[in-house]
Amino acid sequence: MDASHPLRVAVNGWMAGRLASGSGQYLAHLLDWLPRATPPVKIALLLPAHHSMANAGVAESRRRWPQIDVVSVSLPPLPENLAKVWWEQVAAPRAAHRLGADVYFVPYWAPPAWSPLPVVTTIHDLIPLLLPAYRGGLLQRLYTHLVSRTARGATAILTVSEAAARDIIAYLQVEPARVRVVHHGPNQEGFATLDAAHLQRVRVRYALPERFFLYIGGFDVRKNVQAVVKGYARFRARGGDPTIKLVLAGALPTQDTPFFPDPRRLAQEAGCAADVHFCGWIEEEDKPALYALATAFIFPSLYEGFGMMILEAMQAGTPVVTSKA
């Protein structure tokens, strides 16, 4: 493709605006950077009409990405789960074809079974296939079976790490030549403004202790927060510096379950609750300062496709203690 005939890419925008999810963050940052690609790429973002007002919105998407064509696509009146499948398997691929796109790009694990044009999909990980606790009920397992089969028909599969690529090849039985590893870069927003005044504002906003080990992320069982708490309790019991506290950041579980073990209970049982600080949901613009203020970042997850938080902590110059999973 040359500048006078740029590659035309239609993008499945179901995850647009869902910034609490990794796939939503991934899509947002791609749309920020793809218009700057060389050679140039002409992008159309496909948004389901019923969903767009509840999430990114057509108007908001056009404001954030003025170089991108934002296209609202109607859906039949279906329950949310069925509407999502219809969107992925029928409505979005058809819309991409009507627009005359050269490629249909799905930035999460949901390629269509059939498409009138080449399909590129990103598979971040195989968590619902590989981890029993994440397989869900019957409908979720049927959906995972569907996208596992449709992935084999994709023209190319992008993934974010060599480990995820090995899983995709082994478990989805995809030819290695069709799997391309494209690593994430760290999120750049906020790292240029880490002056003393900004750091102090974030310290006050979240009532952070002077020195602390940091965990930031979800509290589902895969994240292994129990190991963070037990490790901190052991550090204290073995004579570790008592001025270093433990900060657990993220939206706490609404119920204490085997899938979402409540870290407040874990801290009580480990005998270190008095030195554990829960600062709740962290605004995106505050994360770089939070990492920079930490003595070390602790992230012993049992399975990650990539683990963006590790890269973000390193970007802030903070030592990282993590697993090799």
C-alpha positions in Angstrom: 0.0 0.0 0.0 1.2 3.5 -0.8 0.2 6.9 0.6 -2.4 7.4 -2.1 -4.0 4.0 -1.4 -3.7 3.4 2.3 -4.6 0.1 3.9 -8.2 0.3 5.0 -8.8 -1.4 8.3 -12.2 -1.9 10.0 -11.9 -2.3 13.7 -14.4 -4.2 15.9 -15.2 -1.5 18.6 -17.2 -3.6 21.1 -14.5 -2.9 23.7 -14.3 0.8 23.1 -14.7 2.8 26.3 -14.4 -0.2 28.5 -11.2 1.1 30.2 -11.5 -1.0 33.3 -10.7 -4.1 31.1 -7.3 -4.9 29.6 -8.9 -5.3 26.1 -10.5 -1.9 26.4 -7.2 -0.3 27.4 -5.4 -2.1 24.5 -7.9 -0.8 21.9 -7.8 2.7 23.2 -4.0 2.9 23.0 -4.0 1.3 19.6 -6.4 3.9 18.2 -4.3 6.6 19.7 -1.2 5.4 17.8 -2.3 3.6 14.7 -3.2 6.9 12.8 0.5 7.8 13.1 1.6 4.6 11.4 3.9 4.6 8.4 2.8 3.8 5.7 -0.5 5.4 6.6 -3.6 3.3 7.6 -7.2 4.4 7.1 -9.2 3.2 10.1 -12.9 2.8 10.6 -14.1 2.1 14.1 -17.3 0.0 14.2 -19.5 0.7 17.2 -22.7 -1.2 17.9 -25.4 1.4 18.1 -27.1 0.1 21.3 -23.8 -0.1 23.1 -22.0 3.0 21.9 -24.0 5.5 24.0 -23.3 3.5 27.1 -19.6 3.3 26.6 -17.3 5.4 24.4 -20.1 6.9 22.4 -19.9 8.0 18.8 -19.4 11.7 19.7 -16.7 11.0 22.3 -14.9 8.6 19.9 -14.9 11.2 17.2 -13.5 13.8 19.6 -10.7 11.5 20.9 -9.8 10.1 17.5 -10.6 12.8 14.9 -8.5 10.9 12.2 -10.6 7.8 12.5 -14.0 7.2 10.8 -16.4 6.2 13.6 -19.3 4.1 12.2 -22.4 3.2 14.2 -23.8 -0.2 13.2 -27.3 -1.2 14.2 -28.1 -4.5 15.9 -31.4 -6.5 16.3 -33.1 -6.3 19.7 -31.5 -9.2 21.4 -30.4 -9.9 25.0 -26.9 -8.6 25.7 -25.1 -12.0 25.4 -26.8 -12.9 22.1 -26.3 -9.3 20.8 -22.6 -9.6 21.5 -22.3 -12.9 19.6 -24.4 -11.6 16.7 -22.2 -8.5 16.6 -19.0 -10.5 16.4 -20.2 -13.2 14.1 -22.5 -11.3 11.7 -23.0 -7.5 12.1 -19.4 -6.3 12.4 -17.9 -8.4 9.6 -20.7 -7.4 7.3 -20.2 -3.8 8.1 -16.5 -4.0 7.5 -17.3 -5.5 4.0 -19.8 -2.8 3.2 -17.2 -0.1 4.0 -14.8 -1.7 1.5 -12.2 -2.5 4.1 -9.1 -4.5 3.2 -8.8 -6.1 6.6 -11.2 -6.7 9.5 -9.4 -6.4 12.9 -10.8 -7.8 16.1 -8.7 -6.6 19.1 -9.8 -9.3 21.4 -10.6 -13.1 21.3 -13.7 -13.0 19.1 -13.0 -13.6 15.4 -16.0 -14.6 13.2 -16.5 -18.1 11.8 -16.7 -16.6 8.3 -15.8 -13.3 6.9 -15.8 -11.8 3.4 -12.4 -10.2 4.0 -9.2 -11.2 5.8 -9.4 -11.2 9.6 -6.7 -10.3 12.1 -7.5 -10.9 15.8 -5.6 -10.3 19.0 -5.7 -13.1 21.6 -4.2 -11.7 24.8 -4.4 -15.0 26.7 -6.3 -18.3 27.0 -7.5 -17.8 30.6 -11.1 -19.1 30.2 -9.8 -22.2 28.4 -6.8 -23.0 30.6 -7.9 -22.1 34.1 -10.8 -24.1 35.5 -11.9 -21.3 37.9 -12.4 -18.9 34.9 -14.5 -21.2 32.7 -17.8 -19.9 33.9 -21.2 -21.5 33.4 -22.5 -23.4 30.4 -23.0 -20.2 28.2 -19.5 -19.0 28.9 -18.0 -22.4 28.1 -20.0 -22.6 24.8 -18.7 -19.1 23.9 -15.1 -20.2 24.6 -15.6 -23.2 22.5 -17.0 -21.1 19.7 -14.1 -18.6 19.6 -11.5 -21.3 20.1 -12.8 -22.9 16.8 -13.2 -19.6 14.9 -9.7 -18.5 15.8 -8.3 -21.3 13.6 -9.8 -19.5 10.6 -8.2 -16.1 11.2 -5.8 -14.9 8.6 -3.4 -13.9 11.4 -3.4 -13.9 15.2 -1.6 -11.3 17.2 -0.6 -11.9 20.8 1.3 -10.1 23.4 4.0 -12.5 24.6 5.9 -15.6 23.6 4.2 -17.5 26.5 0.8 -16.6 25.1 1.9 -17.6 21.6 3.0 -21.0 22.8 -0.4 -21.5 24.5 -2.3 -20.4 21.3 -0.3 -22.8 19.1 -0.6 -25.7 21.5 -4.2 -25.4 22.6 -6.0 -23.8 19.6 -4.0 -25.9 17.1 -3.0 -22.9 15.0 -0.1 -23.0 12.6 2.8 -21.2 14.2 3.3 -19.1 11.0 -0.1 -17.4 11.6 0.8 -16.3 15.1 2.7 -13.0 15.5 4.0 -11.7 18.9 3.6 -7.9 19.2 4.7 -6.9 22.7 3.0 -4.1 24.6 4.8 -0.9 25.3 4.3 0.8 28.6 1.5 3.4 28.9 3.2 6.8 28.5 0.5 9.1 30.1 1.6 10.6 33.3 5.2 9.6 33.5 6.5 12.9 32.2 4.8 14.8 35.1 6.4 13.0 38.1 7.6 16.1 39.9 7.7 16.4 43.7 4.4 18.4 43.8 2.5 15.8 41.8 3.9 12.9 43.8 2.8 14.7 47.0 -0.7 15.3 45.7 -1.1 11.6 44.9 0.3 10.6 48.3 -2.3 12.8 50.0 -5.2 11.8 47.8 -4.8 8.1 48.6 -3.4 8.6 52.2 -0.3 6.7 51.3 2.3 5.8 54.0 5.8 7.1 53.7 7.3 3.8 52.5 5.3 0.9 51.2 5.3 -2.2 49.1 2.6 -1.9 46.4 0.2 -4.3 44.7 -2.2 -2.9 42.1 -4.7 -4.9 40.1 -7.7 -7.3 40.5 -8.4 -9.5 43.5 -9.6 -12.6 41.6 -7.8 -15.8 42.7 -5.4 -15.9 39.7 -3.8 -12.6 40.9 -2.5 -14.5 44.0 -3.0 -11.6 46.4 -2.9 -14.2 49.2 0.8 -14.7 48.4 1.3 -10.9 48.6 -0.2 -10.7 52.1 1.5 -13.9 53.4 4.8 -12.8 52.0 4.5 -9.4 53.7 3.5 -11.0 57.0 6.6 -13.3 56.7 8.8 -10.2 55.9 7.6 -8.6 59.2 7.9 -11.7 61.3 11.5 -12.2 60.1 12.5 -8.7 61.2 11.8 -6.7 58.1 11.7 -2.9 58.3 8.5 -2.1 60.2 8.3 1.4 58.6 7.5 -0.3 55.2 3.7 -0.9 55.0 1.7 -2.8 52.4 -0.6 -1.0 50.0 -3.2 -3.0 48.1 -4.8 -0.8 45.3 -7.8 -1.7 43.3 -11.6 -2.1 43.7 -12.2 -4.5 46.6 -14.5 -7.5 46.2 -18.1 -6.9 47.1 -18.2 -10.5 48.6 -15.6 -12.8 50.0 -15.6 -15.9 47.8 -13.1 -18.6 46.7 -12.9 -16.8 43.3 -12.6 -13.3 44.9 -11.0 -13.8 48.3 -11.3 -10.7 50.3 -7.8 -9.3 51.1 -9.1 -7.7 54.3 -9.8 -11.2 55.7 -6.4 -12.4 54.4 -4.6 -9.6 56.2 -6.5 -10.4 59.4 -5.6 -14.1 59.2 -2.0 -13.3 58.5 -1.8 -11.0 61.5 -0.6 -7.9 59.6 -3.9 -6.0 59.1 -2.7 -3.0 61.0 0.1 -2.5 58.5 -2.0 -3.0 55.3 -3.6 0.0 53.6 -6.4 -0.4 51.1 -6.6 2.7 48.8 -9.4 1.5 46.5 -9.7 2.3 42.8 -6.8 4.3 41.3 -7.5 6.8 38.6 -5.5 6.2 35.5 -3.6 9.5 35.7 -2.5 8.7 39.2 -1.0 5.3 38.6 2.5 6.5 37.5 2.9 8.5 40.7 1.7 5.5 42.8 4.3 3.3 41.2 7.0 5.9 41.6 6.3 6.3 45.3 6.4 2.6 46.1 9.5 1.0 47.6 8.8 -2.1 45.4 6.0 -3.4 43.3 4.7 -6.9 44.1 2.9 -8.9 41.5 3.0 -12.8 41.9 0.2 -13.6 39.5 -0.3 -17.2 38.6 -1.1 -16.5 34.9 -0.9 -13.4 32.7 -0.9 -13.0 28.9 1.4 -10.1 29.5 1.2 -8.2 32.8 1.1 -4.5 31.9 1.5 -3.4 35.6 5.0 -4.9 35.7 6.1 -2.8 32.7 4.4 0.3 34.2 6.2 -0.1 37.5 9.5 -0.5 35.7 8.8 2.6 33.6 8.5 4.5 36.9 11.9 3.1 38.1 10.4 0.9 40.8 11.9 -2.5 41.7 9.5 -5.4 40.8 9.0 -8.7 42.6 7.0 -11.0 40.3 6.4 -14.6 39.3 7.6 -16.3 36.2 4.1 -17.5 35.1 
